[in-house]
Amino acid sequence: MKIQGVTLGNEYARPFALPRPDGSEWRLRLAPLPLGFHRRLSERGIVSPAPPSQAARDSRGQLLKDAQGMAVLMFNPHEPGYLAQRERHQQHLAVLTIYEALRHDPDVEFSATPPAEGSWGEFAEQLCRELEEAGWTLGDVGVVCDEIFRLSNLLDGDLQRAEQGFSSSAPKPGETPSLRIHDPSNI
């Protein structure tokens, strides 16, 4: 593609300094997410889990049906198993986003290698373990993902919409901290 006669390249990256608790910085070169990133995740099986559903019943136990005669379904977005799956999915999205943004940084080397075939979920798990073993914190992941979103032009309104599913804010008292990254299919 050309703009104003200039052939466009896709080798853009921006330096980013990730502050460490000891006052030092990790110097990274972040690249924006490519246009096909979300599609490739979906093709590789990284999809948001669906909340469990069951057929709705009236007080007599009879199946409720809609105007077309189809059973009405009730979804339970608070079922513990679903919440755990959703949390895991969010972590997978976050680490795969970081991997994609850093994979061409000549100073960053991952031990985990993406599978030619097989489970990208397992690859994401390996990345989670690798980042954790390297000293990354939940906050580090949030800060780096925010910067990747900015770099990928997910700004202002887009970023606010994306952040509805991504919370880097402090947890409420008694609440377990969790990572929330947007579902790429919503962007």
NORZI-V717123 format. One record per helix or strand. SS is the DSSP state (H for helix, E for strand). FROM is the first residue (numbers start at 1). LEN is the number of residues. If there is no record, write none. Layout:
BEGIN
ss-><SS;SS>
from-><FROM;FROM>
len-><LEN;LEN>
END
This chain:
BEGIN
ss-><E;E;E;E;H;E;E;E;E;E;E;H;H;H;H;H>
from-><2;6;14;25;37;52;57;63;65;71;73;80;120;138;156;184>
len-><2;2;6;6;7;4;1;1;1;1;4;23;14;14;8;3>
END
